[in-house]
Amino acid sequence: MARLLCVLTSLVGETRESAKFRTRGQIREKVTKGDEVLLRGLDGTLVGYASVTAVLPIGLIIALALDGLAGADVPLSAEVWLPEGDHDPGPPTPAHTMNQPGTSLASVVATCVVCGAKQPARPFAEPLQCPRCLAYLVVGYEQTQELGPNQLMPRPTLLIPLPALPGQIEWPQMCACCGGPAEKTAEVSTTGSIHQAMTGGALDFMFREIPAVRTLSPSWYETYRSVGTSGSGGPAPGWAFPLCGVDNPEHQDPVTVWTQDGALGFRSYRYHREFCRGNRLSDGR
């Protein structure tokens, strides 16, 4: 079965027949020069095949050089997979559900891929959160898919309402940014409101259409921390999340508490889902 190597994050350089990308993921021990890799978008669409021409460490970021695909042919956030042999079928196709007609021409009724809950949605709007299992969905005109597990958002906008959290939080023991091995911890940061972080970019996936979860006590988080703080005044037990040893801008503040919105936010969708499962917040898979 094909193995996920990394996710492309930015284009470093290109020619007419090759491109070099910065990547997210530890790939130096998994791929070598000459390997044939498969690229696909986070929605499961096949981008193409390419030959690895170099795997270059640049500081703490790994640059992957691909031959056979120009930079314009490859969407950022594309996944890079290493097939095992010529007859490897490649990565599994993402699961999907079929939409039903909505109340207007610009809307559909989307069915959650994870738990089956239905809700109205606008096709190709920002990712939509399921109200039952908290999964995030990508809604098209005909079908709905779950947000790609390797999606890393520009800001911690993958939300969990604070009142839904258990008294004792379980943090998945993996990097909250890239999913790598946990080597250290970082304290959860706090920010005023998710709306203050929104920009006008069409591709930044800020959830403008999702109503913020507001509570009457935005100090709930601070109250929780003050009850559990140590004698030194440090963070409450359980409010420090794991990180790997990589130190780059992508790994800064992948988890935050939006105090005015009463929500815990994540940048990594994989970590968001693992957190939901570990704390029994999801009644889906």
C-alpha positions in Angstrom: 0.0 0.0 0.0 1.2 3.5 -0.8 2.8 5.5 2.0 2.2 9.2 2.6 5.6 11.0 2.6 4.7 14.6 3.1 2.5 17.6 2.1 3.8 20.3 -0.2 3.7 23.7 1.5 5.5 26.2 -0.8 7.2 26.4 -4.1 11.0 27.1 -3.9 11.9 27.1 -7.6 11.0 25.6 -10.9 11.9 25.0 -14.5 9.8 23.9 -17.4 10.1 20.3 -16.4 10.7 20.2 -12.7 9.8 21.9 -9.4 11.2 22.1 -5.9 9.0 22.5 -2.9 9.2 22.9 0.8 7.4 20.2 2.5 5.7 19.3 5.8 6.7 15.8 7.0 10.0 14.0 7.8 10.8 12.5 4.4 14.6 12.2 4.3 14.6 8.6 5.6 11.7 7.5 3.4 12.4 8.7 -0.1 15.6 8.8 -2.2 16.7 10.2 -5.5 15.1 8.3 -8.4 12.0 7.2 -6.5 8.7 7.5 -8.4 6.1 9.3 -6.3 2.4 10.0 -6.8 0.9 13.4 -6.1 -2.8 14.1 -5.3 -4.8 17.0 -4.0 -6.3 17.0 -0.5 -9.7 16.3 -2.2 -8.3 13.0 -3.6 -7.9 14.1 -7.2 -4.8 12.7 -9.0 -2.2 15.4 -9.9 0.3 13.1 -11.5 3.5 11.1 -11.1 7.0 12.5 -10.8 10.6 11.4 -10.2 12.5 12.6 -7.1 15.6 14.4 -8.2 16.7 15.6 -4.8 15.8 15.7 -1.1 17.6 18.7 0.3 17.7 19.8 4.0 17.4 23.6 4.2 17.7 24.4 7.8 14.8 22.6 9.5 12.7 22.5 6.3 13.0 19.7 3.8 12.9 20.7 0.1 11.7 18.0 -2.3 12.7 18.4 -6.0 10.4 16.7 -8.5 11.1 16.0 -12.2 8.3 15.8 -14.7 5.9 18.3 -13.1 6.2 22.0 -13.3 5.3 24.1 -10.3 2.2 25.4 -12.0 0.9 21.9 -12.3 1.0 21.1 -8.6 -1.4 22.7 -6.1 0.1 23.7 -2.8 -1.0 21.3 0.0 -0.8 18.4 -2.4 0.1 15.1 -0.8 3.1 13.1 -1.9 2.7 9.3 -1.8 5.3 6.6 -2.4 3.7 3.5 -4.2 5.1 0.1 -3.3 5.7 -1.4 -6.7 4.3 -1.0 -10.2 0.9 -2.5 -9.3 0.3 -0.5 -6.1 -3.3 0.9 -6.4 -2.2 4.1 -4.7 -3.8 5.9 -1.7 -7.4 5.1 -0.9 -10.1 7.3 -2.4 -11.6 9.6 0.1 -15.1 8.6 1.3 -18.0 10.8 0.2 -21.8 11.2 0.6 -24.2 12.4 -2.0 -26.0 15.7 -1.5 -29.7 16.4 -1.7 -31.4 19.4 -3.2 -31.6 22.4 -0.9 -34.3 25.1 -0.5 -32.7 27.3 -3.1 -30.6 26.9 -6.2 -27.5 28.0 -4.3 -27.8 25.5 -1.5 -27.8 21.7 -0.9 -28.5 19.4 2.0 -25.1 17.9 2.9 -24.7 14.6 4.8 -21.8 14.2 7.1 -19.3 11.6 5.9 -18.4 10.7 9.5 -21.7 10.4 11.4 -24.5 10.9 8.8 -26.0 14.1 10.2 -27.6 16.4 7.6 -27.5 20.2 7.4 -28.0 22.9 4.7 -24.9 24.1 3.0 -23.6 26.3 0.1 -21.4 24.3 -2.4 -17.8 25.3 -2.5 -18.0 27.7 0.5 -15.6 27.4 3.4 -15.4 24.0 5.1 -18.5 23.3 7.1 -18.5 21.8 10.6 -20.9 19.0 11.5 -22.9 20.0 14.6 -23.0 16.4 15.8 -19.5 15.0 15.5 -17.6 18.2 15.0 -16.0 16.9 11.7 -15.2 19.5 9.0 -16.7 18.9 5.6 -16.0 20.1 2.0 -19.3 20.4 0.2 -19.6 20.4 -3.6 -22.7 20.5 -5.8 -23.1 16.7 -5.9 -21.2 15.2 -3.1 -19.6 16.0 0.3 -16.2 14.8 1.6 -14.5 15.2 4.9 -11.7 17.8 5.0 -8.4 16.2 4.1 -6.6 14.8 7.2 -3.4 16.5 6.2 -4.9 19.9 5.9 -3.1 22.6 7.9 -5.1 25.8 8.3 -3.4 29.2 8.3 -4.9 29.9 11.7 -6.3 27.6 14.5 -9.8 27.8 13.1 -10.8 24.2 13.5 -13.0 24.6 16.5 -14.3 22.7 19.5 -16.7 24.5 21.9 -15.1 24.9 25.4 -18.2 23.8 27.3 -18.0 20.4 25.4 -14.6 19.6 26.8 -14.3 17.1 29.6 -12.9 18.1 33.0 -9.6 16.3 32.2 -8.3 16.8 28.7 -6.4 14.0 26.9 -3.9 15.4 24.4 -3.0 12.9 21.5 0.7 12.1 21.8 1.8 13.4 18.4 2.9 16.7 17.1 -0.1 19.0 17.1 1.1 20.5 13.8 2.7 17.9 11.6 1.7 14.6 13.4 5.3 13.7 14.0 6.7 12.1 17.2 6.1 14.2 20.3 9.4 15.5 21.7 8.3 18.6 23.8 5.2 20.5 24.9 4.0 24.0 24.5 1.4 25.9 26.5 -2.0 26.7 24.8 -2.1 30.3 23.8 -5.2 32.6 24.2 -6.6 35.0 21.7 -9.6 37.3 21.8 -11.9 36.3 18.8 -11.6 34.2 15.7 -13.1 37.0 13.7 -10.2 39.3 14.5 -7.9 36.8 12.6 -10.0 36.7 9.4 -8.7 38.1 6.2 -10.1 38.7 2.8 -8.1 35.9 1.1 -10.3 33.6 -0.9 -8.2 30.5 0.0 -7.4 31.0 3.7 -10.4 28.9 4.7 -11.6 31.2 7.5 -15.0 30.1 8.5 -17.0 33.2 7.9 -20.3 31.3 7.6 -20.0 29.2 10.8 -21.8 30.9 13.7 -19.4 31.4 16.6 -20.1 29.4 19.8 -20.6 32.0 22.4 -21.1 31.4 26.1 -22.2 33.7 29.0 -18.9 33.1 30.7 -15.9 33.7 28.4 -13.7 33.4 31.5 -14.6 29.7 31.7 -11.1 28.9 30.4 -9.3 31.1 32.9 -11.4 29.7 35.7 -10.4 26.2 34.7 -6.8 27.1 34.6 -6.8 29.0 37.9 -8.3 25.9 39.7 -5.6 23.7 38.3 -2.6 26.0 38.3 0.6 25.0 40.0 2.1 26.9 42.9 4.4 28.6 40.4 1.4 30.1 38.6 2.0 28.0 35.4 -0.6 26.5 33.1 -3.2 24.1 34.4 -2.4 20.4 34.0 -3.5 19.1 30.6 -3.4 22.5 28.9 0.0 21.9 27.3 0.0 20.2 23.9 2.8 18.1 22.3 5.1 19.2 19.5 7.9 17.5 17.6 11.5 18.9 17.5 11.0 21.0 14.3 11.2 24.7 15.0 9.8 26.7 12.0 6.9 29.2 11.5 4.4 26.4 10.7 4.9 25.0 14.2 4.1 28.2 16.1 0.8 28.4 17.9 -1.0 25.4 16.2 -3.5 25.4 19.2 -5.2 28.3 20.8 -8.2 29.3 22.9 -10.5 31.9 21.4 -11.8 33.4 24.6 -14.5 35.6 23.2 -15.9 32.8 21.1 -15.6 30.1 23.8 -13.8 27.7 21.6 -10.6 25.7 21.4 -9.0 26.0 17.9 -6.5 23.8 16.0 -4.6 24.3 12.8 -4.1 20.6 12.0 -7.2 18.7 11.0 -5.5 15.4 11.8 -4.9 16.6 15.3 -8.4 18.0 15.6 -9.9 14.7 14.8 -7.6 12.7 17.1 -8.4 15.1 19.9 -12.1 14.6 19.4 -11.7 10.8 19.4 -9.4 10.8 22.4 -11.8 13.0 24.4 -15.0 11.2 23.2 -16.3 14.3 21.5 -17.1 12.5 18.2 -19.8 9.9 17.7 -18.4 9.1 14.3 -15.3 7.1 13.4 
